[in-house]
Every structure is written in C-alpha cells, then in structure tokens.
Amino acid sequence: MKQIEVGMYARYKNTGTVGKVLALQEEDGIRYALLDSTDLLYDVTFLEQTEKPRERKDLKTDLETARKTETDLIDSLGTGEMSESIGGG
C-alpha cells in the first residue's frame, strides 16, 4: 500500500469522500490528512490513494446525455419505432 502524501488524491474508505491531501499531521501517534473537499482531518489508515475526481462540469454533461438518451428511447417507444415487446419464435 502506498503511503498517503501531500498533493495526492485520497478516498476515505468509510464514506467514499475524495479530496486532495493538503496537509499531514500527527497527534497522539495517529497520522491525519487534511482533505480539500471537506476541510476535515482523516486518519490515514482509513484512506486509500485514488485518482483526481472528475470535474462536476463533466458529471453534469453525463447526466444531460443520459436524460437525452432516456427521452429519445421513450419517444421511440411512443412512435412505434421501437417495440416494447421482446419477440421470440
């Protein structure tokens, strides 16, 4: 397991929270990492290295694409271009 370091992205295993490690500190023998996404300290034993999360802009675009696809499928069903029944012979 790779050690958590300042500047890398980490995911908190219990909640899935992802953030960039801004600082590390040790208190009472426990090492903590400060994540930028929540401005909270996390025990590094519960963090795992991860990739930079996708931008919210990209997530919005994906949602818009999914909604358009859903709308197109519903329209196709309504016009008869696509059959609701699954045929078998």
C-alpha positions in Angstrom: 0.0 0.0 0.0 1.4 3.4 -1.0 1.8 6.0 1.8 -0.5 9.0 1.7 1.4 12.2 0.8 0.6 15.9 0.4 -0.6 16.6 -3.1 -2.1 13.2 -3.9 -5.8 12.4 -4.0 -7.2 10.1 -1.4 -10.5 8.4 -0.7 -11.9 7.8 2.8 -13.0 4.2 2.8 -15.9 4.6 5.2 -17.8 7.2 3.1 -16.2 7.4 -0.3 -15.2 11.1 0.3 -12.5 12.0 -2.2 -10.1 15.0 -1.9 -6.7 16.3 -2.4 -4.4 16.0 0.6 -3.5 19.5 1.7 -1.5 18.7 4.8 -0.4 15.9 7.1 -0.1 16.0 10.9 0.4 13.6 13.7 -1.3 13.7 17.0 -1.1 11.1 19.8 0.7 8.7 17.4 -2.1 8.9 14.8 -1.3 10.4 11.4 -4.0 12.5 9.9 -4.5 14.0 6.4 -6.4 17.2 5.7 -8.6 16.8 2.6 -9.6 19.9 0.5 -13.1 18.6 -0.4 -14.3 18.8 3.2 -11.6 20.7 5.1 -11.6 17.8 7.6 -8.8 15.6 9.0 -8.9 11.9 8.3 -7.0 9.1 9.9 -4.6 7.9 7.1 -5.2 4.3 8.0 -8.7 4.7 6.5 -7.5 6.5 3.3 -6.5 5.0 0.0 -4.8 6.7 -2.9 -7.1 7.4 -5.8 -7.2 9.4 -9.0 -8.3 13.0 -9.3 -12.2 13.1 -9.3 -14.0 14.1 -12.5 -15.0 17.7 -12.7 -18.6 18.5 -11.8 -19.0 20.0 -15.2 -18.2 16.6 -16.7 -20.7 14.9 -14.4 -23.4 17.4 -15.4 -22.7 16.7 -19.1 -23.0 13.0 -18.5 -26.4 13.5 -16.7 -27.7 15.6 -19.6 -26.6 12.9 -22.0 -28.3 10.2 -20.0 -31.5 12.3 -19.8 -31.5 12.9 -23.6 -31.0 9.2 -24.2 -33.8 8.3 -21.9 -36.1 10.9 -23.6 -35.1 9.6 -27.1 -35.9 6.0 -26.0 -39.3 7.0 -24.6 -40.1 8.9 -27.8 -39.1 5.9 -29.9 -41.4 3.7 -27.9 -44.3 6.2 -28.4 -43.8 6.5 -32.2 -43.6 2.8 -32.7 -40.0 2.9 -34.0 -39.1 0.6 -31.2 -41.3 -2.3 -29.9 -41.9 -2.7 -26.2 -42.3 -6.4 -26.6 -39.4 -8.8 -26.9 -40.1 -11.3 -29.5 -39.5 -15.0 -29.6 -40.3 -17.5 -32.1 
